[in-house]
Amino acid sequence: MPDNIKVRVGQQNAVKVVSSLAGNVSGTLAGLADVDITNPQNGMVLVYDSSTTKWTGVLELTPGSQQNLDINGGNF
């Protein structure tokens, strides 16, 4: 495998990635079947509710029965 891999990106505006989505795509959170967010507000976060199998918008994060709330922002 070569150590030198060269990539050239042209100077013209062009689509570099083509979507592979097919069908009806709404482009909004409210348009998704597994999201329940009827009145979005500034500062809301999406939280998954396993009893409804939907993501819901909340303004406050409430810890579960163990009273622990772990937020993992991932690795960058």
N, CA, C and O atoms as a GROMACS GRO file, in nm:
protein
  304
    1MET      N    1   0.085  -0.117   0.000
    1MET     CA    2   0.000   0.000   0.000
    1MET      C    3   0.090   0.124   0.000
    1MET      O    4   0.183   0.133   0.080
    2PRO      N    5   0.063   0.219  -0.090
    2PRO     CA    6   0.151   0.336  -0.097
    2PRO      C    7   0.136   0.427   0.024
    2PRO      O    8   0.028   0.440   0.082
    3ASP      N    9   0.248   0.491   0.060
    3ASP     CA   10   0.246   0.584   0.171
    3ASP      C   11   0.193   0.721   0.130
    3ASP      O   12   0.143   0.796   0.214
    4ASN      N   13   0.204   0.755   0.001
    4ASN     CA   14   0.162   0.887  -0.047
    4ASN      C   15   0.027   0.872  -0.117
    4ASN      O   16   0.019   0.817  -0.227
    5ILE      N   17  -0.077   0.920  -0.055
    5ILE     CA   18  -0.209   0.920  -0.119
    5ILE      C   19  -0.246   1.064  -0.142
    5ILE      O   20  -0.256   1.143  -0.047
    6LYS      N   21  -0.267   1.100  -0.268
    6LYS     CA   22  -0.298   1.238  -0.302
    6LYS      C   23  -0.445   1.248  -0.340
    6LYS      O   24  -0.500   1.163  -0.410
    7VAL      N   25  -0.507   1.355  -0.292
    7VAL     CA   26  -0.647   1.381  -0.323
    7VAL      C   27  -0.658   1.521  -0.379
    7VAL      O   28  -0.599   1.615  -0.325
    8ARG      N   29  -0.732   1.535  -0.487
    8ARG     CA   30  -0.751   1.668  -0.544
    8ARG      C   31  -0.898   1.702  -0.540
    8ARG      O   32  -0.982   1.625  -0.586
    9VAL      N   33  -0.930   1.820  -0.484
    9VAL     CA   34  -1.067   1.869  -0.482
    9VAL      C   35  -1.071   1.991  -0.572
    9VAL      O   36  -0.994   2.086  -0.552
   10GLY      N   37  -1.159   1.990  -0.670
   10GLY     CA   38  -1.166   2.100  -0.765
   10GLY      C   39  -1.212   2.230  -0.702
   10GLY      O   40  -1.258   2.232  -0.588
   11GLN      N   41  -1.199   2.339  -0.776
   11GLN     CA   42  -1.234   2.470  -0.726
   11GLN      C   43  -1.378   2.509  -0.758
   11GLN      O   44  -1.425   2.613  -0.712
   12GLN      N   45  -1.449   2.429  -0.835
   12GLN     CA   46  -1.587   2.459  -0.869
   12GLN      C   47  -1.681   2.400  -0.764
   12GLN      O   48  -1.654   2.295  -0.707
   13ASN      N   49  -1.794   2.472  -0.740
   13ASN     CA   50  -1.894   2.418  -0.649
   13ASN      C   51  -1.960   2.298  -0.714
   13ASN      O   52  -2.011   2.307  -0.826
   14ALA      N   53  -1.958   2.186  -0.646
   14ALA     CA   54  -2.016   2.065  -0.700
   14ALA      C   55  -2.058   1.975  -0.584
   14ALA      O   56  -2.005   1.986  -0.474
   15VAL      N   57  -2.152   1.887  -0.611
   15VAL     CA   58  -2.195   1.791  -0.510
   15VAL      C   59  -2.087   1.685  -0.496
   15VAL      O   60  -2.053   1.617  -0.593
   16LYS      N   61  -2.033   1.672  -0.377
   16LYS     CA   62  -1.926   1.576  -0.352
   16LYS      C   63  -1.980   1.445  -0.297
   16LYS      O   64  -1.920   1.339  -0.316
   17VAL      N   65  -2.095   1.451  -0.227
   17VAL     CA   66  -2.157   1.331  -0.170
   17VAL      C   67  -2.301   1.328  -0.214
   17VAL      O   68  -2.374   1.426  -0.199
   18VAL      N   69  -2.343   1.216  -0.269
   18VAL     CA   70  -2.481   1.202  -0.314
   18VAL      C   71  -2.557   1.121  -0.212
   18VAL      O   72  -2.510   1.016  -0.167
   19SER      N   73  -2.675   1.168  -0.173
   19SER     CA   74  -2.756   1.098  -0.074
   19SER      C   75  -2.805   0.966  -0.129
   19SER      O   76  -2.838   0.955  -0.247
   20SER      N   77  -2.810   0.867  -0.043
   20SER     CA   78  -2.864   0.737  -0.083
   20SER      C   79  -3.004   0.716  -0.028
   20SER      O   80  -3.058   0.606  -0.037
   21LEU      N   81  -3.065   0.823   0.031
   21LEU     CA   82  -3.200   0.812   0.084
   21LEU      C   83  -3.300   0.803  -0.030
   21LEU      O   84  -3.285   0.869  -0.133
   22ALA      N   85  -3.401   0.724  -0.010
   22ALA     CA   86  -3.506   0.713  -0.110
   22ALA      C   87  -3.641   0.728  -0.042
   22ALA      O   88  -3.654   0.700   0.078
   23GLY      N   89  -3.739   0.770  -0.115
   23GLY     CA   90  -3.874   0.783  -0.058
   23GLY      C   91  -3.899   0.923  -0.008
   23GLY      O   92  -3.831   1.018  -0.048
   24ASN      N   93  -3.999   0.936   0.079
   24ASN     CA   94  -4.041   1.064   0.130
   24ASN      C   95  -3.954   1.104   0.250
   24ASN      O   96  -3.960   1.040   0.355
   25VAL      N   97  -3.875   1.208   0.233
   25VAL     CA   98  -3.790   1.259   0.340
   25VAL      C   99  -3.837   1.399   0.373
   25VAL      O  100  -3.832   1.488   0.287
   26SER      N  101  -3.883   1.420   0.496
   26SER     CA  102  -3.943   1.549   0.531
   26SER      C  103  -3.840   1.656   0.561
   26SER      O  104  -3.863   1.773   0.530
   27GLY      N  105  -3.728   1.621   0.619
   27GLY     CA  106  -3.627   1.718   0.652
   27GLY      C  107  -3.648   1.789   0.785
   27GLY      O  108  -3.573   1.881   0.818
   28THR      N  109  -3.749   1.748   0.865
   28THR     CA  110  -3.771   1.808   0.996
   28THR      C  111  -3.779   1.699   1.101
   28THR      O  112  -3.813   1.584   1.070
   29LEU      N  113  -3.750   1.734   1.226
   29LEU     CA  114  -3.764   1.636   1.334
   29LEU      C  115  -3.909   1.594   1.350
   29LEU      O  116  -3.938   1.476   1.370
   30ALA      N  117  -4.001   1.691   1.342
   30ALA     CA  118  -4.142   1.661   1.359
   30ALA      C  119  -4.193   1.566   1.250
   30ALA      O  120  -4.293   1.497   1.270
   31GLY      N  121  -4.126   1.562   1.137
   31GLY     CA  122  -4.166   1.475   1.028
   31GLY      C  123  -4.120   1.331   1.043
   31GLY      O  124  -4.159   1.245   0.963
   32LEU      N  125  -4.038   1.303   1.144
   32LEU     CA  126  -3.990   1.166   1.166
   32LEU      C  127  -4.089   1.087   1.249
   32LEU      O  128  -4.145   1.140   1.345
   33ALA      N  129  -4.112   0.963   1.213
   33ALA     CA  130  -4.212   0.880   1.280
   33ALA      C  131  -4.177   0.849   1.425
   33ALA      O  132  -4.268   0.827   1.506
   34ASP      N  133  -4.049   0.846   1.460
   34ASP     CA  134  -4.010   0.809   1.596
   34ASP      C  135  -3.972   0.929   1.683
   34ASP      O  136  -3.901   0.914   1.782
   35VAL      N  137  -4.018   1.049   1.645
   35VAL     CA  138  -3.990   1.170   1.722
   35VAL      C  139  -4.122   1.237   1.758
   35VAL      O  140  -4.206   1.260   1.671
   36ASP      N  141  -4.140   1.268   1.887
   36ASP     CA  142  -4.259   1.337   1.933
   36ASP      C  143  -4.217   1.473   1.987
   36ASP      O  144  -4.180   1.485   2.104
   37ILE      N  145  -4.222   1.573   1.902
   37ILE     CA  146  -4.183   1.708   1.943
   37ILE      C  147  -4.282   1.806   1.880
   37ILE      O  148  -4.259   1.859   1.771
   38THR      N  149  -4.392   1.830   1.951
   38THR     CA  150  -4.500   1.911   1.897
   38THR      C  151  -4.478   2.061   1.920
   38THR      O  152  -4.529   2.142   1.843
   39ASN      N  153  -4.405   2.098   2.022
   39ASN     CA  154  -4.383   2.240   2.054
   39ASN      C  155  -4.235   2.263   2.085
   39ASN      O  156  -4.200   2.283   2.201
   40PRO      N  157  -4.147   2.262   1.983
   40PRO     CA  158  -4.005   2.278   2.011
   40PRO      C  159  -3.973   2.415   2.068
   40PRO      O  160  -4.030   2.517   2.029
   41GLN      N  161  -3.878   2.416   2.164
   41GLN     CA  162  -3.836   2.540   2.228
   41GLN      C  163  -3.684   2.544   2.232
   41GLN      O  164  -3.617   2.442   2.224
   42ASN      N  165  -3.631   2.665   2.245
   42ASN     CA  166  -3.486   2.681   2.256
   42ASN      C  167  -3.435   2.604   2.377
   42ASN      O  168  -3.495   2.608   2.485
   43GLY      N  169  -3.324   2.533   2.359
   43GLY     CA  170  -3.261   2.461   2.469
   43GLY      C  171  -3.307   2.317   2.486
   43GLY      O  172  -3.254   2.246   2.571
   44MET      N  173  -3.405   2.273   2.408
   44MET     CA  174  -3.453   2.135   2.422
   44MET      C  175  -3.349   2.035   2.374
   44MET      O  176  -3.270   2.064   2.284
   45VAL      N  177  -3.351   1.917   2.436
   45VAL     CA  178  -3.270   1.804   2.390
   45VAL      C  179  -3.365   1.687   2.367
   45VAL      O  180  -3.472   1.681   2.426
   46LEU      N  181  -3.325   1.595   2.282
   46LEU     CA  182  -3.405   1.476   2.256
   46LEU      C  183  -3.365   1.366   2.352
   46LEU      O  184  -3.247   1.338   2.372
   47VAL      N  185  -3.467   1.302   2.413
   47VAL     CA  186  -3.447   1.192   2.507
   47VAL      C  187  -3.534   1.076   2.460
   47VAL      O  188  -3.650   1.095   2.426
   48TYR      N  189  -3.476   0.957   2.458
   48TYR     CA  190  -3.551   0.840   2.412
   48TYR      C  191  -3.639   0.785   2.524
   48TYR      O  192  -3.593   0.769   2.637
   49ASP      N  193  -3.765   0.758   2.493
   49ASP     CA  194  -3.861   0.701   2.587
   49ASP      C  195  -3.895   0.560   2.540
   49ASP      O  196  -3.968   0.543   2.442
   50SER      N  197  -3.842   0.459   2.609
   50SER     CA  198  -3.862   0.321   2.566
   50SER      C  199  -4.008   0.276   2.578
   50SER      O  200  -4.048   0.181   2.511
   51SER      N  201  -4.088   0.342   2.663
   51SER     CA  202  -4.229   0.302   2.676
   51SER      C  203  -4.310   0.343   2.553
   51SER      O  204  -4.408   0.276   2.519
   52THR      N  205  -4.270   0.451   2.486
   52THR     CA  206  -4.341   0.494   2.364
   52THR      C  207  -4.261   0.463   2.239
   52THR      O  208  -4.310   0.480   2.128
   53THR      N  209  -4.137   0.419   2.257
   53THR     CA  210  -4.040   0.395   2.149
   53THR      C  211  -4.025   0.519   2.060
   53THR      O  212  -4.015   0.508   1.938
   54LYS      N  213  -4.023   0.636   2.124
   54LYS     CA  214  -4.005   0.761   2.052
   54LYS      C  215  -3.905   0.851   2.123
   54LYS      O  216  -3.883   0.838   2.244
   55TRP      N  217  -3.847   0.941   2.047
   55TRP     CA  218  -3.762   1.047   2.102
   55TRP      C  219  -3.854   1.164   2.134
   55TRP      O  220  -3.939   1.201   2.053
   56THR      N  221  -3.838   1.224   2.252
   56THR     CA  222  -3.920   1.338   2.290
   56THR      C  223  -3.829   1.456   2.326
   56THR      O  224  -3.717   1.437   2.374
   57GLY      N  225  -3.879   1.576   2.304
   57GLY     CA  226  -3.804   1.696   2.338
   57GLY      C  227  -3.830   1.736   2.482
   57GLY      O  228  -3.946   1.746   2.523
   58VAL      N  229  -3.724   1.759   2.558
   58VAL     CA  230  -3.738   1.800   2.698
   58VAL      C  231  -3.646   1.918   2.726
   58VAL      O  232  -3.543   1.937   2.661
   59LEU      N  233  -3.686   1.998   2.824
   59LEU     CA  234  -3.602   2.110   2.867
   59LEU      C  235  -3.518   2.075   2.989
   59LEU      O  236  -3.416   2.139   3.014
   60GLU      N  237  -3.559   1.973   3.065
   60GLU     CA  238  -3.485   1.930   3.184
   60GLU      C  239  -3.452   1.783   3.174
   60GLU      O  240  -3.537   1.702   3.135
   61LEU      N  241  -3.330   1.748   3.210
   61LEU     CA  242  -3.289   1.608   3.214
   61LEU      C  243  -3.311   1.557   3.356
   61LEU      O  244  -3.252   1.608   3.450
   62THR      N  245  -3.396   1.458   3.369
   62THR     CA  246  -3.430   1.404   3.500
   62THR      C  247  -3.365   1.267   3.516
   62THR      O  248  -3.387   1.178   3.434
   63PRO      N  249  -3.284   1.249   3.621
   63PRO     CA  250  -3.220   1.118   3.642
   63PRO      C  251  -3.324   1.010   3.668
   63PRO      O  252  -3.434   1.037   3.714
   64GLY      N  253  -3.286   0.887   3.638
   64GLY     CA  254  -3.375   0.773   3.660
   64GLY      C  255  -3.385   0.736   3.807
   64GLY      O  256  -3.351   0.815   3.894
   65SER      N  257  -3.432   0.616   3.833
   65SER     CA  258  -3.456   0.571   3.970
   65SER      C  259  -3.328   0.563   4.052
   65SER      O  260  -3.334   0.570   4.175
   66GLN      N  261  -3.213   0.550   3.988
   66GLN     CA  262  -3.086   0.542   4.060
   66GLN      C  263  -3.032   0.681   4.094
   66GLN      O  264  -2.931   0.692   4.163
   67GLN      N  265  -3.098   0.786   4.046
   67GLN     CA  266  -3.056   0.924   4.070
   67GLN      C  267  -2.916   0.954   4.018
   67GLN      O  268  -2.845   1.038   4.073
   68ASN      N  269  -2.877   0.886   3.912
   68ASN     CA  270  -2.750   0.914   3.845
   68ASN      C  271  -2.779   0.955   3.703
   68ASN      O  272  -2.865   0.897   3.637
   69LEU      N  273  -2.709   1.054   3.656
   69LEU     CA  274  -2.724   1.098   3.517
   69LEU      C  275  -2.586   1.108   3.456
   69LEU      O  276  -2.508   1.197   3.490
   70ASP      N  277  -2.555   1.016   3.366
   70ASP     CA  278  -2.426   1.017   3.298
   70ASP      C  279  -2.445   1.071   3.158
   70ASP      O  280  -2.530   1.023   3.082
   71ILE      N  281  -2.366   1.171   3.122
   71ILE     CA  282  -2.370   1.225   2.988
   71ILE      C  283  -2.234   1.199   2.925
   71ILE      O  284  -2.131   1.246   2.973
   72ASN      N  285  -2.236   1.123   2.816
   72ASN     CA  286  -2.114   1.089   2.745
   72ASN      C  287  -2.118   1.157   2.611
   72ASN      O  288  -2.199   1.122   2.525
   73GLY      N  289  -2.031   1.256   2.592
   73GLY     CA  290  -2.028   1.332   2.467
   73GLY      C  291  -1.948   1.265   2.358
   73GLY      O  292  -1.934   1.322   2.250
   74GLY      N  293  -1.897   1.146   2.381
   74GLY     CA  294  -1.821   1.074   2.280
   74GLY      C  295  -1.675   1.114   2.276
   74GLY      O  296  -1.627   1.187   2.363
   75ASN      N  297  -1.606   1.067   2.176
   75ASN     CA  298  -1.463   1.095   2.158
   75ASN      C  299  -1.442   1.177   2.033
   75ASN      O  300  -1.503   1.151   1.929
   76PHE      N  301  -1.356   1.276   2.043
   76PHE     CA  302  -1.327   1.361   1.929
   76PHE      C  303  -1.181   1.365   1.900
   76PHE      O  304  -1.139   1.432   1.806
   0.00000   0.00000   0.00000
